[in-house]
Amino acid sequence: MKVIVIGAGPAGCAAAMQLWRFGFDVELIERNCIGGLLQNANVIENYLGFPDGISGDMFCKLIKEQIYKLGISVIYDEVKQIEIIDNEFILSLTKNTKKCDICIVATGTKPIQLSEVIIEEEARKYVFYEISNIKHQINNCKVAVLGSGDAAFDYAISLSKRNTVSIIMRGDNPKAIRTLVDTCNQINNISLEKNIQLIKIIRINDKLLLNCIKDSELVNFDVDYLIVAIGREKNLPKISEEALKSDRLFLIGDVATEKNIRQASIAVGQGMEAAMNVYLKNWNKL
Ligand SMILES: Cc1cc2nc3c(=O)[nH]c(=O)nc-3n(C[C@H](O)[C@H](O)[C@H](O)COP(=O)(O)OP(=O)(O)OC[C@H]3O[C@@H](n4cnc5c(N)ncnc54)[C@H](O)[C@@H]3O)c2cc1C
């Protein structure tokens, strides 16, 4: 039985590892980096086995090492579509197709984007939705982080190591967990701007100008970069109805989890569970 796992975040890697241990012919398809969303995390403090916490970068590095050490085959490409034809899954990648008997989808989430109309064209390349590609490159800059949840506060902590950060919140109360809020409050170069409504983002004099409203008054923030962390939504490739109905297709991890309980250990648990179910069902070659 050939199994393809789509997405090499914690969920997909856990499933691939366990399937490999059962002796399945397993392939992992990843469009970006092994480790997934945790590449954006500052420190992971709630994963068992790391009493001092572990940085997102190191955690992803270790996952990658484990996948490579086992010799699991990884294809770096994006799955655009999943169909089922003659009892086989057909996966359309960017340039070719792949076939498998069992398909595990662990494609995580994507950021909710700001409406394009509020971002002037020239400003767009200074607006980011994740920080993994830029966190080591931005130095001595003024950065605004839009949002009030865990990700916004986590991004602020990461970026404050080398920059000045303002967290811009629409409401009065942070939605992030207390430990993240407390940490931000203790960092001098992080400020919290409350009750701010962002109206327009323009590029002027080599800066981003954030036109906002606070208490019915117009206020502006000038920054070098804006990081938008206003939530995430499920991220799925196109899946045909027939494929979705198949009991040989599994959705695991954040793509299958409600927003308030998206956590790495839950994703890993779901990856293990899917692999165990594949093994226990003992499907014969179809
Ligand atoms: C800033 C931040 C900090 C966090 N901190 C913590 C923490 O401290 N503790 C904790 O438990 N959780 C934390 N999380 C949450 C955690 O990152 C997620 O719950 C976890 O990564 C979900 O794992 P996943 O495998 O389901 O999805 P993801 O990690 O999102 O992985 C999905 C993978 O699929 C790939 N992919 C997507 N679509 C395709 C496609 N079509 N083809 C091929 N590949 C594709 C993506 O590139 C990605 O690598 C944090 C999240 C953020 C944003």
Ligand as a Chemical Component Dictionary entry (heavy atoms), coordinates in Angstrom:
data_LIG
# 
_chem_comp.id                   LIG 
_chem_comp.type                 NON-POLYMER 
_chem_comp.pdbx_formal_charge   0 
_chem_comp.three_letter_code    LIG 
# 
loop_
_chem_comp_atom.comp_id 
_chem_comp_atom.atom_id 
_chem_comp_atom.alt_atom_id 
_chem_comp_atom.type_symbol 
_chem_comp_atom.charge 
_chem_comp_atom.model_Cartn_x 
_chem_comp_atom.model_Cartn_y 
_chem_comp_atom.model_Cartn_z 
_chem_comp_atom.pdbx_ordinal 
LIG C1  C1  C 0 3.670  32.144 16.154 1  
LIG C2  C2  C 0 3.164  30.771 16.522 2  
LIG C3  C3  C 0 3.587  30.186 17.676 3  
LIG C4  C4  C 0 3.120  28.918 18.025 4  
LIG N1  N1  N 0 3.553  28.394 19.195 5  
LIG C5  C5  C 0 3.095  27.178 19.574 6  
LIG C6  C6  C 0 3.523  26.606 20.793 7  
LIG O1  O1  O 0 4.320  27.197 21.536 8  
LIG N2  N2  N 0 3.032  25.381 21.119 9  
LIG C7  C7  C 0 2.163  24.691 20.317 10 
LIG O2  O2  O 0 1.778  23.567 20.646 11 
LIG N3  N3  N 0 1.754  25.210 19.149 12 
LIG C8  C8  C 0 2.183  26.438 18.765 13 
LIG N4  N4  N 0 1.746  26.989 17.593 14 
LIG C9  C9  C 0 0.760  26.226 16.799 15 
LIG C10 C10 C 0 1.459  25.152 15.951 16 
LIG O3  O3  O 0 2.400  25.780 15.118 17 
LIG C11 C11 C 0 0.446  24.383 15.130 18 
LIG O4  O4  O 0 -0.601 23.894 15.941 19 
LIG C12 C12 C 0 1.108  23.184 14.433 20 
LIG O5  O5  O 0 2.215  23.614 13.663 21 
LIG C13 C13 C 0 0.100  22.476 13.523 22 
LIG O6  O6  O 0 0.734  21.439 12.849 23 
LIG P1  P1  P 0 0.191  20.902 11.438 24 
LIG O7  O7  O 0 1.165  19.855 11.033 25 
LIG O8  O8  O 0 -1.236 20.540 11.548 26 
LIG O9  O9  O 0 0.229  22.139 10.447 27 
LIG P2  P2  P 0 1.450  23.081 9.999  28 
LIG O10 O10 O 0 2.498  23.162 11.031 29 
LIG O11 O11 O 0 0.793  24.339 9.546  30 
LIG O12 O12 O 0 2.072  22.319 8.725  31 
LIG C14 C14 C 0 1.382  22.250 7.515  32 
LIG C15 C15 C 0 2.433  22.018 6.433  33 
LIG O13 O13 O 0 1.781  21.729 5.193  34 
LIG C16 C16 C 0 2.459  22.390 4.139  35 
LIG N5  N5  N 0 1.490  22.544 3.052  36 
LIG C17 C17 C 0 0.352  23.277 3.071  37 
LIG N6  N6  N 0 -0.330 23.126 1.910  38 
LIG C18 C18 C 0 0.400  22.286 1.145  39 
LIG C19 C19 C 0 0.215  21.740 -0.157 40 
LIG N7  N7  N 0 -0.881 22.021 -0.886 41 
LIG N8  N8  N 0 1.161  20.927 -0.665 42 
LIG C20 C20 C 0 2.272  20.610 0.070  43 
LIG N9  N9  N 0 2.491  21.092 1.321  44 
LIG C21 C21 C 0 1.569  21.912 1.858  45 
LIG C22 C22 C 0 2.897  23.708 4.765  46 
LIG O14 O14 O 0 3.974  24.286 4.030  47 
LIG C23 C23 C 0 3.303  23.256 6.164  48 
LIG O15 O15 O 0 4.663  22.893 6.234  49 
LIG C24 C24 C 0 2.197  28.229 17.196 50 
LIG C25 C25 C 0 1.774  28.840 16.019 51 
LIG C26 C26 C 0 2.243  30.093 15.672 52 
LIG C27 C27 C 0 1.774  30.758 14.412 53 
# 
loop_
_chem_comp_bond.comp_id 
_chem_comp_bond.atom_id_1 
_chem_comp_bond.atom_id_2 
_chem_comp_bond.value_order 
_chem_comp_bond.pdbx_ordinal 
LIG C1  C2  SING 1  
LIG C2  C3  SING 2  
LIG C2  C26 DOUB 3  
LIG C3  C4  DOUB 4  
LIG C4  N1  SING 5  
LIG C4  C24 SING 6  
LIG N1  C5  DOUB 7  
LIG C5  C6  SING 8  
LIG C5  C8  SING 9  
LIG C6  O1  DOUB 10 
LIG C6  N2  SING 11 
LIG N2  C7  SING 12 
LIG C7  O2  DOUB 13 
LIG C7  N3  SING 14 
LIG N3  C8  DOUB 15 
LIG C8  N4  SING 16 
LIG N4  C9  SING 17 
LIG N4  C24 SING 18 
LIG C9  C10 SING 19 
LIG C10 O3  SING 20 
LIG C10 C11 SING 21 
LIG C11 O4  SING 22 
LIG C11 C12 SING 23 
LIG C12 O5  SING 24 
LIG C12 C13 SING 25 
LIG C13 O6  SING 26 
LIG O6  P1  SING 27 
LIG P1  O7  DOUB 28 
LIG P1  O8  SING 29 
LIG P1  O9  SING 30 
LIG O9  P2  SING 31 
LIG P2  O10 DOUB 32 
LIG P2  O11 SING 33 
LIG P2  O12 SING 34 
LIG O12 C14 SING 35 
LIG C14 C15 SING 36 
LIG C15 O13 SING 37 
LIG C15 C23 SING 38 
LIG O13 C16 SING 39 
LIG C16 N5  SING 40 
LIG C16 C22 SING 41 
LIG N5  C17 SING 42 
LIG N5  C21 SING 43 
LIG C17 N6  DOUB 44 
LIG N6  C18 SING 45 
LIG C18 C19 SING 46 
LIG C18 C21 DOUB 47 
LIG C19 N7  SING 48 
LIG C19 N8  DOUB 49 
LIG N8  C20 SING 50 
LIG C20 N9  DOUB 51 
LIG N9  C21 SING 52 
LIG C22 O14 SING 53 
LIG C22 C23 SING 54 
LIG C23 O15 SING 55 
LIG C24 C25 DOUB 56 
LIG C25 C26 SING 57 
LIG C26 C27 SING 58 
# 
